[in-house]
C-alpha cells in the first residue's frame, strides 16, 4: 500500500509542527508557510490532500483554494481557521473545500476526516 502525501499550509510554525508530528509515520508530509511555498511544494510533490489555513499574509487561503480548483485539481482540501464564522465556512465550501475546520480542532477528528477522504479508514467490526 502506498503512503499518501499531505501538504500542510499554515503561516504558523507551531501549527505546521503540531500537525506534522501528529501525522508523521502514517503519511508523507510537506509543509508551506504561504501561498508561494504551497504552489512550489505542490509542483514538486503532488499531494493527495491539503490542509490549508485561511488567514495568511499575502495571498490568503481562500484565494489559493480557488486557484487550485480553477486548475481542475480534485484532491481533498481541508480549510482551517482560527477566525470561524458561517460566512467564511460558506465561502470555503462554495469555493471547493472538502472540509472546514475551526481552530482549535480535535486531532483525532482530523485523523478520521483524512482517512475518510483518502479512503484509508479502517472498517470497524460490528457487534
matplotlib code that plots the C-alpha trace (Angstrom):
import matplotlib.pyplot as plt

x = [0.0, 1.4, 1.9, -0.3, 1.3, -0.3, 0.6, 0.2, -0.1, -0.2, 1.7, 2.1, 5.2, 3.6, 0.5, 2.7, 4.9, 2.0, 0.2, 3.4, 4.3, 0.7, 0.5, 4.1, 4.6, 1.2, 1.7, 4.4, 4.3, 5.2, 4.8, 4.5, 4.2, 2.5, 0.8, 4.1, 5.7, 2.5, 2.5, 6.2, 5.6, 2.6, 4.7, 7.4, 5.2, 1.6, -0.1, -3.1, -4.7, -4.1, -4.6, -4.9, -5.1, -7.5, -5.7, -2.2, -0.2, -0.2, -2.4, -5.0, -6.1, -9.4, -7.7, -5.3, -8.1, -9.9, -6.8, -6.2, -9.8, -9.7, -6.9, -9.2, -7.3, -9.6, -7.5, -9.3, -8.6, -9.4, -9.5, -8.6, -9.2, -8.9, -11.5, -14.5, -17.8, -20.7, -19.8, -16.2, -17.4, -19.9, -17.2, -14.8, -17.2, -18.6, -15.0, -14.4, -13.2, -13.7, -13.9, -14.0, -12.1, -12.4, -9.3, -8.7, -9.9, -9.6, -6.7, -8.5, -11.4, -8.9, -7.4, -10.8, -11.6, -8.3, -8.7, -12.2, -11.1, -8.2, -10.2, -7.9, -10.4, -10.4, -13.7, -14.8, -16.3, -19.9, -21.1]
y = [0.0, 3.4, 6.1, 9.2, 12.7, 15.6, 19.3, 21.5, 25.2, 27.5, 30.7, 29.4, 27.3, 25.9, 24.6, 23.2, 21.4, 20.0, 18.7, 17.3, 15.5, 14.1, 12.8, 11.6, 7.9, 7.4, 10.0, 11.7, 15.4, 18.6, 22.0, 25.5, 28.9, 30.8, 30.5, 30.7, 28.0, 25.9, 26.2, 25.2, 22.2, 21.2, 21.3, 19.2, 16.5, 16.3, 15.9, 13.6, 16.0, 19.6, 21.2, 24.9, 27.8, 30.6, 33.6, 34.0, 37.1, 37.9, 35.5, 34.1, 30.5, 31.1, 32.7, 29.8, 27.3, 28.9, 28.9, 25.2, 24.4, 26.7, 24.4, 21.4, 20.0, 17.5, 16.5, 17.0, 20.4, 20.9, 24.6, 25.6, 28.9, 30.5, 33.0, 30.8, 32.2, 30.9, 33.3, 32.1, 28.4, 29.0, 30.8, 28.0, 25.2, 27.1, 27.5, 23.8, 23.0, 19.4, 20.2, 23.2, 23.0, 25.9, 26.0, 24.6, 21.2, 17.7, 15.9, 12.5, 14.1, 15.4, 11.9, 10.4, 13.0, 12.5, 8.7, 9.0, 11.5, 9.3, 6.0, 4.6, 4.4, 1.1, -0.7, -1.2, -4.6, -4.6, -6.4]
z = [0.0, -1.0, 1.6, 0.9, 0.9, 2.8, 2.2, 5.3, 4.5, 7.5, 8.4, 12.0, 12.5, 15.7, 13.8, 11.0, 13.5, 15.6, 12.5, 11.0, 14.3, 14.6, 11.0, 10.6, 10.2, 8.5, 5.8, 3.8, 5.0, 3.2, 4.7, 3.5, 5.3, 2.5, -0.9, -3.0, -0.9, -1.2, -5.0, -5.1, -2.8, -4.9, -8.1, -6.5, -5.0, -5.9, -2.6, -2.0, 0.5, 1.5, 4.9, 4.2, 6.6, 5.5, 7.0, 5.8, 4.8, 1.1, -0.8, 1.6, 1.8, 0.1, -2.9, -3.0, -2.7, -5.6, -7.8, -7.1, -8.0, -11.1, -12.5, -12.1, -9.2, -7.4, -4.3, -1.0, 0.6, 4.3, 5.2, 8.8, 10.5, 13.9, 12.8, 12.3, 11.0, 9.0, 6.2, 6.0, 6.2, 3.3, 1.2, 1.8, 0.9, -2.0, -3.3, -3.3, 0.2, 1.2, 4.9, 7.1, 10.5, 13.0, 15.2, 17.7, 16.4, 17.8, 16.1, 16.3, 14.4, 11.8, 11.6, 10.8, 8.2, 6.5, 6.5, 5.1, 2.4, 1.3, 1.6, 4.2, 7.1, 8.8, 8.9, 12.5, 13.2, 14.2, 17.3]

ax = plt.figure().add_subplot(projection="3d")
ax.plot(x, y, z, "-o")
ax.set_aspect("equal")
plt.show()
